[in-house]
Amino acid sequence: MTLTRSSGIPKRRRLIRLLWVALTLTTLLLTQLPSLARQDLASAPQYEFRGVWAASVVNIDWPSSPNLSTSQQKAELIGILNRMQELNLNALILQVRPAGDALYYSDIEPWSYWLTGQQGRPPSPFYDPLEFAIEEAHARNIELHAWFNPYRAKLGGNYDLAANHMARQYPQYAYPYRNLIWMDPGAKVIQDRTYEVILDVVNRYSLDGVHLDDYFYPYPEPGVEFPDDDTYGKYRKNGGTLSRDDWRRDNVNRLVRRLYEGIKATKPEVKFGISPFGIYRPGQPPGIRGMDQFAQIYADPKLWLEQGWVDYMAPQLYWRIDPPEQSYPRLLDWWLGQNPLDRHIYTGNYLSRLNNSDWPVSEFLRQVDISRRANSRKSLGNIFFSVKVFMENRFGVNESFRSRLYPTPALIPPMPWLDAQAPNAPQGVETTGHRIQWQPQYSEDVRSLALYKRQNRRWQLEQVLSRKQTEVEVNPGRYALRTVDALSNQSEAVQVSVRR
């Protein structure tokens, strides 16, 4: 009996030990399931900036004419946003200050000629185009970035400048140059005007971003010097020691830094982006030829990236892939290499060149593919100039983009240096038949909801839903719902199954 009992004890101990190990593994697996699901879901979201520029100057995109009624203007803008939504585009870069004027209510600058046909005349019946654009864009889960020109005072158009236009208020700093009137970036009062105008808009509107293009000093006319002798002379008399070229670059650099810091001090969540000329300097990278923006328009976007004075850079890579002197992939690779702080790079693409010969649709499909292959180095999207091509559906570009590039929606890439705090998860998520329902109990920072579906062992973003929605009809399958804030931070996922 003793022998039998002693031989049975190790067996029971082994059995107990095995049961304990099994129980521990089961407990561990059960406790880890939510986090495993979170990791799986976090690795799969489709983040991509899919932007379009809409230019107001010379009525390129919107409004299409300076003589439209308020209802026609609104209808055109809604048409643009609806088309973007159809094509799964998610960011509108809207030009709101084309030339010292405003496509929004302003106590500082006059209403734009391109909006109403007379500078200084408001829309009638009155509405605020920027406020309207933001509201309609956000209702479609589209970001709105307000695009400002800092120093251009007039381009084209046979119209008179209003009394409160900056060229009328500061005529000593308003220079005719080529077919333009250009304000002097070296004059402090003009720098202050640009800063004041932009910060006023940041303060008063629910913008997602502030956007500047490539126009700081004007593109040079051969043999014609920009006429800033007096301003530079005063700088030297007051003890300045920089050469004229370095002084001009310093004027631009100080504006860029001041804007970035001012925007962040006012509304830290508002993004600041610049779209510079696509070539920094000839020979960078080796073999590249073209205008020297550093030496000719006095812009130093390489410095802005290195110093973190922008949240995103959108270099205008307005050339084809194959020609070596302006090579799209080589230029993109160079820009990505100048980004030590991992700011976002969204390539600017010249979609307006689309034709049926040397600029076919396939060229742009390849360009976006190249941008995506560079994703690991913070190439996170594209911005197309301009939205008119999509509105025309030129050469069937819409069908090609929708089927080949953007068949499903995408979230704007998050910017963790601005905010990395996730919102609270959706509340009261349940299913009824083929509907997923939830309670509209969100914190103020929630902008939308992201609905994912489990497909082939991964989570695919199916829809980006409005904050106002409380239900969605779906096909059978496994789904996950997350809230998304204005900077694309996502909550924990709430998973549900919809059965046949």
C-alpha positions, 0 to 999 in steps of 0.5 A: 500500500505504501509503495502504491501510494508513493508511486501515485503521488508523483502522478497526481503532482504531474497531473496537477502541474499540467492542469496548472500550466494549462490554466495559466496559459488559458488565463494568459491567452484570455487576458491578452486577447483584447491587446492582441486584437488591438495590436492587430488592428493598430498595424492595419489602419490605412493612413494616407493624405489624399489632398487636392488644391482648389485655387480661387485666383483667376477663378481656376477652381472655385468659384468658377466665375467672379459673378456667381450668386451665393447659391451657385457658389455654394452648389459648386463647393458642395459639388467639389466636396461630393466629388472628393467623397466619391473618390475617397479623397480626404483633404481640401486645400482651399485658397482663401487669400490669393492676393491680399484679399479674403474669401472669408469675413475679415476686419483686416482685408477686403473681400476678394474680387475673384469671389464677387467681381468687385474687391471689397464687396461681400457676397449677397445674400451674405454668407461666409465661404470659409465657414461654409466650406469647413462645415460641409467638409467636416460633414464629409470627413474631409479636412480643410486646410486654408491656403494663404499667399503671404506677399502677392498683392495682385495677379491678373484681372482689370479691377481696382484695389479696395481702400483696405488692401495692403498695397493701398495702405502701404504703397511704399512697399508695393512693387509692380513686378512682371504682371504682378504687384508684390509686397516687400517681404523685408518690410516688418509692417508687411511681415506683421500684416501676413502674420496678423491675417493668418492668426486671425483666421486660425483664431476664428475658424475651425481649421484643420491646417494652414497652408502656404505655397511656393510664393515668397519672393516672386519668381524672377524675371531675367534681368529684372532685380526685385526692387527692394533697395530701400528696405535693404539699405535701411537694414544695413543702416541699422547695423545689419550685416547679412548679404542681400541674398541671406537677408532675403532668406532670413526674412522668409525664414523668420516668417515661417518660424513665427507662423509655426510658433504663433499657430501652435501657441493659439491652437496647437492642433492646427497643422502648418504645411508648406508646398515649396518648389520641387527642386531645392537646388540644382545638383541636389540630388546629383544630376538634377537641373532646374531653378535654384529656389534657395538663390532665386526665390529665397526659400530654404525649405530644407531648413524648415524641415530640419528645424521642425517649423512645419508639420508637413511639407508638400514639395511640388514634384511637377515632373515625370518619372523617367526624365533624369534631369527632373526625376520624380522618384529621385527628387522624392527620395531627396526630400525624404532624406532631409527630414530628421524630425520625421515630419510628413511629406505629401508629394504635390502632383501636377494633375493639370498636365493630364493629357493623352500623350506624354502625361497619361493617367498611367503616369500619375498612377505610377507616381502615387505608387512610388510615393507609397513605396517610400511610406516607411520614410514618412512619404504619407500621401499626395496632393493634386493640382488641381481639383478641376481635373476631377470635376471634369473627369478628364480622360476618365481619371476618376474611374482610374483613381477610384479603382486603382488607387483609392477604392477604400477610404483612408484616415489622415496620418496622425501627427504624434508630436502634436497630440498622441492622446487617444479618445474614448471608445464608442459606447453602447455598441450592439447589433440588430439584424444587419445594423451596428448601433452605438450611443452618441456619447463622445468627448469633444475631440472626437471628429468621426468613427472608423469602421473596420471589417475582418478580411483575410486575417487582417482589418480593412478600413471600410468606412469613415463615419460622421460623428453625428451617425449612430448606426450603419448597415453592413453585410455579415462579418466581424467588425470593429468600431473606433472613435477618431479625433481631429488628429486621427488618434483612434480609440480602443476597438469595440468588436461585434459580429453581424450574422447572416 
